[in-house]
Amino acid sequence: MVATMIFDQFLLATSVLTRLPVAATASEEGTVAEASWAFPAVGAGIGMIAALVLFVASSFNLGEGSAALLALVTAGLITGALHEDGLADTADGFGGGHTRDEKLAIMHDSRSGTYGVLALIFSIGLRAGALIAIGSPIEAGLALIAAHTASRAGLPVVMRWLVPARVDGLGAMAGTPGPVTMLVALAIGILVALGMLGPIRGAVALVLTGAIMAVTAMLARRQIGGYTGDVLGALQQIGEITMLLVAAAR
């Protein structure tokens, strides 16, 4: 019974964070929050697939730049560029709106503005640059796994810390993760990051990523009074970028 529940929650988290054809539905309000412990586990899977693509591309001598971009494209295809879209919408809303309502209206608009386009350019450029700087396909692959896992481990924390900015948005429907759910997500993120990057570099990456994601969450609370699905996507992207940059630092 417990194993079935865990598997069902993993499938639900997969359906929320990716475009993979899994049979999972959120039957009740708050079900997504209960399954958010699996966000980093799903991230680990995405990172593994992206790492495999990077390794295969490197083995065919396609060049570090091409291999890095192919890995990023693969991850984007798996998620349907969900997090990139959240980053772009958040950048447009925070940068272009003057009031809370204006910011939320801009974020709800599917069109991308200048701030959003620039945010995507910076995100792709920084992540690709970090993977190229790492150099070794194996080390870059391990960094991808760590980054995709840890960046999603912090999302349940934000969902518990902040309130939804919309009464009818994804945040309100998802619910609030319980303390055990949040701690399990953090534990998965920490263990995977330390295992992939090593104890020292992994710890540094986790501390910096946590700090930057916390500052971004506080900015969201000041800008729109809480979080939205777009904000969660932006936080994932910021966390992933930070993890990869620390992994690339020499």
Order of alpha helices (4+ residues) and beta strands (2+ residues): alpha-alpha-alpha-alpha-alpha-alpha-alpha-alpha-alpha-alpha-alpha-alpha-alpha
